[in-house]
Amino acid sequence: MESFEELLPRHKHDHDRVEMIKKMDRDKILPLLPNLLEWIQDMNWPVAPSVLELLLTFPEEIVPYVQDVLSSDDDNWKWFILHFLVIELPVKLRVQFREYLTRVAETPTHNELAEELDDIAKEILETI
């Protein structure tokens, strides 16, 4: 049996491993979700769109991990998370981010302004 780390992509071009994960049983993918989320820290990475597609098949399950990212200091990662993941979640799940989105839209930090998180927060708020 493969170890947890062996299942994850090894580099930014590891499409084969992502395709392998997509074929696994859902219950075996669940523990990989937090680590897979790291592969969309930059949507310019070649493997990121495939990982995003996979993550979006687990909309409810990824919410707590997305909340962890939104609680972090990585505003660039937050930009990718909001622009490519949160905005694609069903409305009933986007609502769970309302408090964070409202705060960023109304009183963004200097860094959040620099990353234009206030703009995407407002855009997402208009959809919920």
Backbone as JSON Lines, residues from 0, in Angstrom:
{"i":0,"aa":"M","n":[0.84,-1.19,0.0],"ca":[0.0,0.0,0.0],"c":[0.88,1.26,0.0]}
{"i":1,"aa":"E","n":[0.49,2.23,-0.78],"ca":[1.27,3.46,-0.87],"c":[1.06,4.33,0.37]}
{"i":2,"aa":"S","n":[2.1,5.06,0.72],"ca":[1.96,5.97,1.85],"c":[1.21,7.22,1.4]}
{"i":3,"aa":"F","n":[0.75,7.95,2.36],"ca":[0.0,9.19,2.13],"c":[0.77,10.13,1.21]}
{"i":4,"aa":"E","n":[2.05,10.35,1.49],"ca":[2.86,11.28,0.71],"c":[3.06,10.81,-0.73]}
{"i":5,"aa":"E","n":[3.12,9.52,-0.92],"ca":[3.33,8.97,-2.26],"c":[2.13,9.19,-3.18]}
{"i":6,"aa":"L","n":[0.98,9.44,-2.6],"ca":[-0.22,9.66,-3.4],"c":[-0.3,11.07,-3.95]}
{"i":7,"aa":"L","n":[0.33,12.0,-3.28],"ca":[0.23,13.41,-3.66],"c":[1.14,13.74,-4.85]}
{"i":8,"aa":"P","n":[0.8,14.8,-5.58],"ca":[1.7,15.23,-6.66],"c":[3.09,15.53,-6.09]}
{"i":9,"aa":"R","n":[4.1,15.27,-6.9],"ca":[5.48,15.47,-6.45],"c":[6.08,16.75,-7.0]}
{"i":10,"aa":"H","n":[5.5,17.26,-8.07],"ca":[6.02,18.47,-8.68],"c":[4.89,19.15,-9.45]}
{"i":11,"aa":"K","n":[5.16,20.36,-9.93],"ca":[4.13,21.19,-10.56],"c":[3.64,20.67,-11.9]}
{"i":12,"aa":"H","n":[4.27,19.62,-12.41],"ca":[3.87,19.04,-13.69],"c":[3.35,17.6,-13.51]}
{"i":13,"aa":"D","n":[3.05,17.21,-12.3],"ca":[2.7,15.82,-11.99],"c":[1.22,15.52,-12.28]}
{"i":14,"aa":"H","n":[0.85,15.65,-13.55],"ca":[-0.54,15.4,-13.97],"c":[-0.92,13.94,-13.78]}
{"i":15,"aa":"D","n":[0.02,13.04,-13.95],"ca":[-0.28,11.61,-13.82],"c":[-0.78,11.28,-12.42]}
{"i":16,"aa":"R","n":[-0.12,11.86,-11.42],"ca":[-0.52,11.56,-10.04],"c":[-1.91,12.14,-9.75]}
{"i":17,"aa":"V","n":[-2.2,13.32,-10.26],"ca":[-3.53,13.92,-10.06],"c":[-4.59,13.05,-10.72]}
{"i":18,"aa":"E","n":[-4.31,12.57,-11.92],"ca":[-5.27,11.7,-12.62],"c":[-5.46,10.4,-11.84]}
{"i":19,"aa":"M","n":[-4.41,9.88,-11.25],"ca":[-4.52,8.68,-10.43],"c":[-5.42,8.94,-9.21]}
{"i":20,"aa":"I","n":[-5.22,10.08,-8.58],"ca":[-6.05,10.43,-7.42],"c":[-7.51,10.53,-7.82]}
{"i":21,"aa":"K","n":[-7.79,11.13,-8.96],"ca":[-9.17,11.29,-9.42],"c":[-9.87,9.95,-9.58]}
{"i":22,"aa":"K","n":[-9.13,8.89,-9.83],"ca":[-9.71,7.56,-10.02],"c":[-9.88,6.79,-8.72]}
{"i":23,"aa":"M","n":[-9.37,7.32,-7.64],"ca":[-9.47,6.65,-6.34],"c":[-10.88,6.79,-5.76]}
{"i":24,"aa":"D","n":[-11.19,5.94,-4.8],"ca":[-12.45,6.04,-4.08],"c":[-12.47,7.34,-3.3]}
{"i":25,"aa":"R","n":[-13.64,7.94,-3.24],"ca":[-13.79,9.23,-2.55],"c":[-13.27,9.18,-1.12]}
{"i":26,"aa":"D","n":[-13.55,8.12,-0.4],"ca":[-13.12,8.04,1.0],"c":[-11.6,8.0,1.14]}
{"i":27,"aa":"K","n":[-10.91,7.55,0.1],"ca":[-9.45,7.54,0.14],"c":[-8.87,8.91,-0.22]}
{"i":28,"aa":"I","n":[-9.64,9.72,-0.91],"ca":[-9.19,11.06,-1.3],"c":[-9.37,12.06,-0.15]}
{"i":29,"aa":"L","n":[-10.37,11.85,0.67],"ca":[-10.68,12.81,1.75],"c":[-9.46,13.22,2.58]}
{"i":30,"aa":"P","n":[-8.62,12.29,3.04],"ca":[-7.47,12.72,3.84],"c":[-6.43,13.52,3.05]}
{"i":31,"aa":"L","n":[-6.51,13.47,1.72],"ca":[-5.56,14.18,0.88],"c":[-5.97,15.63,0.63]}
{"i":32,"aa":"L","n":[-7.23,15.97,0.92],"ca":[-7.75,17.29,0.56],"c":[-6.93,18.47,1.07]}
{"i":33,"aa":"P","n":[-6.53,18.5,2.35],"ca":[-5.75,19.67,2.8],"c":[-4.45,19.84,2.02]}
{"i":34,"aa":"N","n":[-3.78,18.73,1.73],"ca":[-2.53,18.8,0.97],"c":[-2.78,19.15,-0.49]}
{"i":35,"aa":"L","n":[-3.87,18.67,-1.04],"ca":[-4.2,19.01,-2.43],"c":[-4.48,20.5,-2.57]}
{"i":36,"aa":"L","n":[-5.08,21.08,-1.54],"ca":[-5.38,22.51,-1.56],"c":[-4.1,23.33,-1.75]}
{"i":37,"aa":"E","n":[-2.99,22.82,-1.24],"ca":[-1.71,23.52,-1.39],"c":[-1.29,23.62,-2.86]}
{"i":38,"aa":"W","n":[-1.79,22.73,-3.69],"ca":[-1.42,22.74,-5.1],"c":[-2.15,23.79,-5.91]}
{"i":39,"aa":"I","n":[-3.03,24.55,-5.25],"ca":[-3.64,25.69,-5.94],"c":[-3.19,27.0,-5.28]}
{"i":40,"aa":"Q","n":[-2.02,26.97,-4.66],"ca":[-1.44,28.2,-4.13],"c":[-1.07,29.15,-5.26]}
{"i":41,"aa":"D","n":[-0.89,28.58,-6.44],"ca":[-0.6,29.39,-7.62],"c":[-1.24,28.69,-8.81]}
{"i":42,"aa":"M","n":[-2.28,29.29,-9.35],"ca":[-3.01,28.67,-10.45],"c":[-2.22,28.69,-11.76]}
{"i":43,"aa":"N","n":[-1.03,29.28,-11.74],"ca":[-0.16,29.24,-12.91],"c":[0.63,27.93,-12.97]}
{"i":44,"aa":"W","n":[0.66,27.18,-11.88],"ca":[1.32,25.89,-11.89],"c":[0.55,24.97,-12.84]}
{"i":45,"aa":"P","n":[1.23,24.24,-13.69],"ca":[0.54,23.4,-14.66],"c":[-0.46,22.42,-14.06]}
{"i":46,"aa":"V","n":[-0.18,21.88,-12.89],"ca":[-1.06,20.88,-12.28],"c":[-2.25,21.52,-11.55]}
{"i":47,"aa":"A","n":[-2.21,22.81,-11.28],"ca":[-3.24,23.49,-10.48],"c":[-4.66,23.35,-11.05]}
{"i":48,"aa":"P","n":[-4.9,23.56,-12.34],"ca":[-6.28,23.41,-12.83],"c":[-6.87,22.02,-12.61]}
{"i":49,"aa":"S","n":[-6.06,20.98,-12.76],"ca":[-6.54,19.62,-12.53],"c":[-6.86,19.39,-11.06]}
{"i":50,"aa":"V","n":[-6.02,19.93,-10.19],"ca":[-6.26,19.8,-8.76],"c":[-7.52,20.58,-8.38]}
{"i":51,"aa":"L","n":[-7.69,21.76,-8.93],"ca":[-8.89,22.55,-8.67],"c":[-10.14,21.77,-9.08]}
{"i":52,"aa":"E","n":[-10.11,21.18,-10.25],"ca":[-11.24,20.38,-10.73],"c":[-11.57,19.27,-9.73]}
{"i":53,"aa":"L","n":[-10.55,18.61,-9.24],"ca":[-10.73,17.55,-8.25],"c":[-11.31,18.1,-6.95]}
{"i":54,"aa":"L","n":[-10.75,19.2,-6.45],"ca":[-11.23,19.79,-5.2],"c":[-12.7,20.19,-5.3]}
{"i":55,"aa":"L","n":[-13.12,20.67,-6.44],"ca":[-14.51,21.11,-6.61],"c":[-15.5,19.94,-6.6]}
{"i":56,"aa":"T","n":[-15.0,18.72,-6.66],"ca":[-15.89,17.56,-6.52],"c":[-16.12,17.21,-5.05]}
{"i":57,"aa":"F","n":[-15.49,17.96,-4.16],"ca":[-15.64,17.79,-2.71],"c":[-16.03,19.12,-2.07]}
{"i":58,"aa":"P","n":[-17.08,19.78,-2.56],"ca":[-17.36,21.14,-2.1],"c":[-17.58,21.26,-0.59]}
{"i":59,"aa":"E","n":[-18.37,20.39,-0.02],"ca":[-18.64,20.49,1.42],"c":[-17.42,20.12,2.25]}
{"i":60,"aa":"E","n":[-16.7,19.13,1.8],"ca":[-15.56,18.64,2.56],"c":[-14.4,19.64,2.61]}
{"i":61,"aa":"I","n":[-14.27,20.48,1.59],"ca":[-13.12,21.39,1.57],"c":[-13.35,22.69,2.35]}
{"i":62,"aa":"V","n":[-14.59,22.97,2.71],"ca":[-14.89,24.23,3.4],"c":[-13.99,24.47,4.6]}
{"i":63,"aa":"P","n":[-13.82,23.53,5.52],"ca":[-12.96,23.84,6.68],"c":[-11.5,24.12,6.29]}
{"i":64,"aa":"Y","n":[-11.03,23.46,5.25],"ca":[-9.65,23.68,4.81],"c":[-9.5,25.04,4.14]}
{"i":65,"aa":"V","n":[-10.52,25.44,3.42],"ca":[-10.52,26.77,2.8],"c":[-10.55,27.83,3.91]}
{"i":66,"aa":"Q","n":[-11.34,27.59,4.94],"ca":[-11.39,28.53,6.06],"c":[-10.02,28.66,6.72]}
{"i":67,"aa":"D","n":[-9.29,27.56,6.79],"ca":[-7.92,27.62,7.34],"c":[-7.04,28.52,6.49]}
{"i":68,"aa":"V","n":[-7.13,28.38,5.18],"ca":[-6.33,29.23,4.28],"c":[-6.71,30.69,4.48]}
{"i":69,"aa":"L","n":[-8.01,30.96,4.56],"ca":[-8.47,32.34,4.71],"c":[-8.08,32.92,6.07]}
{"i":70,"aa":"S","n":[-7.73,32.07,7.02],"ca":[-7.25,32.53,8.33],"c":[-5.73,32.71,8.35]}
{"i":71,"aa":"S","n":[-5.08,32.33,7.27],"ca":[-3.62,32.4,7.22],"c":[-3.16,33.81,6.83]}
{"i":72,"aa":"D","n":[-1.85,33.98,6.73],"ca":[-1.27,35.27,6.33],"c":[-0.91,35.3,4.85]}
{"i":73,"aa":"D","n":[-1.23,34.24,4.12],"ca":[-0.85,34.14,2.72],"c":[-1.92,34.77,1.82]}
{"i":74,"aa":"D","n":[-1.84,36.08,1.65],"ca":[-2.87,36.8,0.9],"c":[-2.86,36.44,-0.58]}
{"i":75,"aa":"N","n":[-1.71,36.07,-1.11],"ca":[-1.67,35.65,-2.51],"c":[-2.44,34.33,-2.71]}
{"i":76,"aa":"W","n":[-2.25,33.39,-1.79],"ca":[-2.99,32.12,-1.84],"c":[-4.48,32.4,-1.69]}
{"i":77,"aa":"K","n":[-4.83,33.3,-0.79],"ca":[-6.25,33.67,-0.61],"c":[-6.85,34.17,-1.91]}
{"i":78,"aa":"W","n":[-6.06,34.96,-2.67],"ca":[-6.56,35.48,-3.94],"c":[-6.93,34.33,-4.87]}
{"i":79,"aa":"F","n":[-6.04,33.35,-4.98],"ca":[-6.33,32.19,-5.84],"c":[-7.52,31.4,-5.31]}
{"i":80,"aa":"I","n":[-7.58,31.22,-4.0],"ca":[-8.68,30.46,-3.39],"c":[-10.02,31.15,-3.68]}
{"i":81,"aa":"L","n":[-10.07,32.46,-3.51],"ca":[-11.33,33.19,-3.75],"c":[-11.69,33.21,-5.23]}
{"i":82,"aa":"H","n":[-10.72,33.51,-6.08],"ca":[-10.97,33.67,-7.52],"c":[-11.32,32.37,-8.24]}
{"i":83,"aa":"F","n":[-10.76,31.28,-7.78],"ca":[-10.93,30.04,-8.52],"c":[-11.73,28.97,-7.79]}
{"i":84,"aa":"L","n":[-11.79,29.02,-6.46],"ca":[-12.45,27.96,-5.72],"c":[-13.74,28.43,-5.06]}
{"i":85,"aa":"V","n":[-13.64,29.4,-4.17],"ca":[-14.83,29.84,-3.42],"c":[-15.94,30.31,-4.36]}
{"i":86,"aa":"I","n":[-15.59,31.07,-5.37],"ca":[-16.58,31.61,-6.29],"c":[-17.3,30.49,-7.06]}
{"i":87,"aa":"E","n":[-16.69,29.31,-7.14],"ca":[-17.28,28.17,-7.85],"c":[-18.09,27.24,-6.94]}
{"i":88,"aa":"L","n":[-18.02,27.46,-5.65],"ca":[-18.77,26.61,-4.73],"c":[-20.26,26.93,-4.82]}
{"i":89,"aa":"P","n":[-21.11,25.96,-4.47],"ca":[-22.54,26.24,-4.42],"c":[-22.83,27.38,-3.43]}
{"i":90,"aa":"V","n":[-23.86,28.14,-3.71],"ca":[-24.22,29.3,-2.88],"c":[-24.35,28.91,-1.41]}
{"i":91,"aa":"K","n":[-24.96,27.77,-1.14],"ca":[-25.16,27.36,0.27],"c":[-23.84,27.2,1.01]}
{"i":92,"aa":"L","n":[-22.76,26.96,0.27],"ca":[-21.43,26.85,0.89],"c":[-20.71,28.19,0.91]}
{"i":93,"aa":"R","n":[-20.89,28.99,-0.13],"ca":[-20.27,30.33,-0.16],"c":[-20.73,31.16,1.03]}
{"i":94,"aa":"V","n":[-21.97,30.96,1.44],"ca":[-22.54,31.72,2.57],"c":[-21.7,31.52,3.83]}
{"i":95,"aa":"Q","n":[-21.06,30.37,3.96],"ca":[-20.25,30.1,5.14],"c":[-19.02,31.01,5.25]}
{"i":96,"aa":"F","n":[-18.7,31.69,4.16],"ca":[-17.55,32.6,4.14],"c":[-17.99,34.06,4.26]}
{"i":97,"aa":"R","n":[-19.28,34.3,4.48],"ca":[-19.83,35.66,4.5],"c":[-19.1,36.58,5.47]}
{"i":98,"aa":"E","n":[-18.84,36.12,6.67],"ca":[-18.19,36.97,7.68],"c":[-16.81,37.42,7.2]}
{"i":99,"aa":"Y","n":[-16.02,36.49,6.72],"ca":[-14.69,36.82,6.2],"c":[-14.8,37.78,5.01]}
{"i":100,"aa":"L","n":[-15.67,37.44,4.06],"ca":[-15.82,38.26,2.85],"c":[-16.29,39.67,3.18]}
{"i":101,"aa":"T","n":[-17.2,39.8,4.12],"ca":[-17.71,41.11,4.52],"c":[-16.6,41.94,5.14]}
{"i":102,"aa":"R","n":[-15.82,41.32,6.02],"ca":[-14.72,42.04,6.66],"c":[-13.7,42.53,5.62]}
{"i":103,"aa":"V","n":[-13.35,41.65,4.69],"ca":[-12.36,42.02,3.68],"c":[-12.93,43.08,2.74]}
{"i":104,"aa":"A","n":[-14.2,42.97,2.4],"ca":[-14.82,43.96,1.5],"c":[-14.93,45.33,2.16]}
{"i":105,"aa":"E","n":[-15.21,45.35,3.45],"ca":[-15.46,46.62,4.14],"c":[-14.23,47.22,4.8]}
{"i":106,"aa":"T","n":[-13.36,46.39,5.37],"ca":[-12.19,46.91,6.07],"c":[-10.95,46.06,5.75]}
{"i":107,"aa":"P","n":[-10.53,46.07,4.5],"ca":[-9.35,45.26,4.14],"c":[-8.07,45.81,4.75]}
{"i":108,"aa":"T","n":[-7.15,44.9,5.03],"ca":[-5.84,45.32,5.49],"c":[-5.06,45.88,4.3]}
{"i":109,"aa":"H","n":[-3.92,46.47,4.58],"ca":[-3.07,47.0,3.51],"c":[-2.7,45.89,2.52]}
{"i":110,"aa":"N","n":[-2.31,44.74,3.05],"ca":[-1.92,43.62,2.18],"c":[-3.11,43.09,1.39]}
{"i":111,"aa":"E","n":[-4.28,43.04,1.99],"ca":[-5.47,42.58,1.28],"c":[-5.83,43.54,0.14]}
{"i":112,"aa":"L","n":[-5.63,44.83,0.38],"ca":[-5.84,45.81,-0.69],"c":[-4.83,45.6,-1.82]}
{"i":113,"aa":"A","n":[-3.59,45.37,-1.44],"ca":[-2.54,45.16,-2.44],"c":[-2.83,43.94,-3.31]}
{"i":114,"aa":"E","n":[-3.42,42.91,-2.73],"ca":[-3.76,41.69,-3.47],"c":[-5.15,41.79,-4.11]}
{"i":115,"aa":"E","n":[-5.83,42.91,-3.9],"ca":[-7.18,43.14,-4.43],"c":[-8.19,42.11,-3.92]}
{"i":116,"aa":"L","n":[-8.0,41.66,-2.7],"ca":[-8.94,40.72,-2.09],"c":[-10.29,41.37,-1.83]}
{"i":117,"aa":"D","n":[-10.28,42.68,-1.6],"ca":[-11.54,43.39,-1.36],"c":[-12.44,43.32,-2.59]}
{"i":118,"aa":"D","n":[-11.86,43.4,-3.78],"ca":[-12.65,43.35,-5.01],"c":[-13.31,41.99,-5.19]}
{"i":119,"aa":"I","n":[-12.55,40.91,-5.03],"ca":[-13.13,39.58,-5.21],"c":[-14.11,39.27,-4.09]}
{"i":120,"aa":"A","n":[-13.84,39.78,-2.88],"ca":[-14.78,39.56,-1.78],"c":[-16.13,40.21,-2.1]}
{"i":121,"aa":"K","n":[-16.08,41.42,-2.62],"ca":[-17.33,42.1,-3.0],"c":[-18.05,41.34,-4.11]}
{"i":122,"aa":"E","n":[-17.29,40.85,-5.06],"ca":[-17.89,40.09,-6.17],"c":[-18.59,38.83,-5.67]}
{"i":123,"aa":"I","n":[-17.96,38.12,-4.76],"ca":[-18.55,36.9,-4.22],"c":[-19.76,37.24,-3.36]}
{"i":124,"aa":"L","n":[-19.66,38.3,-2.55],"ca":[-20.8,38.71,-1.71],"c":[-22.04,39.02,-2.56]}
{"i":125,"aa":"E","n":[-21.87,39.54,-3.75],"ca":[-23.0,39.84,-4.63],"c":[-23.7,38.57,-5.1]}
{"i":126,"aa":"T","n":[-23.07,37.41,-4.95],"ca":[-23.65,36.15,-5.43],"c":[-24.34,35.37,-4.32]}
{"i":127,"aa":"I","n":[-24.25,35.88,-3.08],"ca":[-24.87,35.11,-1.97],"c":[-25.99,35.88,-1.31]}
